[in-house]
Amino acid sequence: MAGSRKHVLEGFKALDFTQFVAGPTVTKLMAEMGAEIIKVEFAPDGDRARGIPYIKNNRSGYYVQQNRGKLSLCLDPRKEAGKTILCELITKVDVLVENFAPGAIKRLGFDYDSVKKINPKIIMCSVSTFGQTGPLAEDPGYDFIGQGYAGVTSLSGEEGGPPYPPMLAIGDVSTGVHGLAAVACALLHRDRTGEGQHLDISLLDSYFHYQDMYVQMYSASGGTQKPTRTGLHYPGLSPAGIFKMQGGRYIFIFAWLDHHWVKFCEIIGRPELGHDPRFVDNPSRVKNRAAITEIIEHWLANVPNNETVVEALRAARIPSAPILTVEEAMNHPHLRERETVRTVHDRLLGDFDVPGLPMRFSNFPGHLELDAPLLGEHNERVLSTYLGYTKDQVERLTREGVLHTSPF
């Protein structure tokens, strides 16, 4: 631990108007790094992620995973007293994060122009599918919607077949990470200049940023090289892709560099292939990909067991990985040792596993023990600590329907 600080963002405060995944990822990471997050949940139901499975004792594991360490303030922003509370809180925080569709936050009265009048130094981070500007800006969207527009989905699947989207929140989570990076840089800028600013973080922008090869390839070639689906194998490299092992299992093998290919041929007992004119360099191997695939899968089918394959490739330092199930990944000793998979405790769900913080700090080698809030659990704490409200005032606002609580 560095001095008396519990983690790198201790002392920073954020007002969190987010739900589901992308927006909550920004503030989840901030909470795991020590920031105090006031999660504003709209009465009466709060974040709709509270209803996403797995649910036990009326408690969503999905919600807990995304919101550990946050304080829940549940109110009705349509009531004047609720809006007043939010205006008062804006003066007390460093960051405001929201992931409504563009225009929605303005209808609530909390667009950036309004917010900066209340707190000129605030950093406001708006996370959306398409961004705050452009022809699609006001369209509704989720992760896969941005993925489709980014040309990403078109690249997944067998050649000539339908596209297949990856069944993970890749865009949502990475957009949240981009939001966190922007917030951190904006806080650094504010520290230097005293200036707040508005951050426009788009899921579509994040997804398109994943285009490592195809955009430059298509543009620089004048459109003559068109990106297409290539199924199990990475285009332009060979061998580089997924190969079938025994028992219906699969493995990634990336031996496309010449020295890796020569070593790989030695491992499979075919050293002469390392110097075969058909396979002498990567362009030749790409041209003869089908023959290479047949050679590799013949070897894989005749090795005594899959573990022998994995260990032989690891020992030779050839980039490779067995394609693990989620369960197998969760129990892999590497992921466990690094707490990439963490076991956490929730008061209603009990012990269960969640993804750990994917950033490591030498000055803060441990992790914080965090709880996810019950709906409106911290109404009194937030209003009394930040705004000086009395217990009687909080009880009155609850009776009037401005504040709301739930035991889940």
PELINJO-V150641 format. One line per field, one symbol per residue. phi: phi as a letter, one per 40 degrees, with the letter a starting at -180 (. if undefined). Layout:
# PELINJO-V150641
phi->???
This chain:
# PELINJO-V150641
phi->.cfcccacbdhcbbbbbbagbdcdcdccccccbhccbcccbccccgdcccbcccbafgbccccddcbcgcccbbabcccdccccdccccdcbbcbbbabccdhcccccgbccdcccccaccccbbbbacbgcbhccdcccabdcccccccgccccbhcdgbccbcccbcccdccccccccccccccccccccbgccabbbbbccdcccccccbccccccccggcbbcbcbgcbccgbacaibbcbcggcbacbbbccdccccccccccgbdcccbcdcbcacdccccbdcccdccccccccbcdaccccdccccccfcdaaccccdccccbcccccccfcbbcbbbcbcgcacbccccbbbccbccbccbbccccgdbdcccccccbgccccccccccccgcbabacb
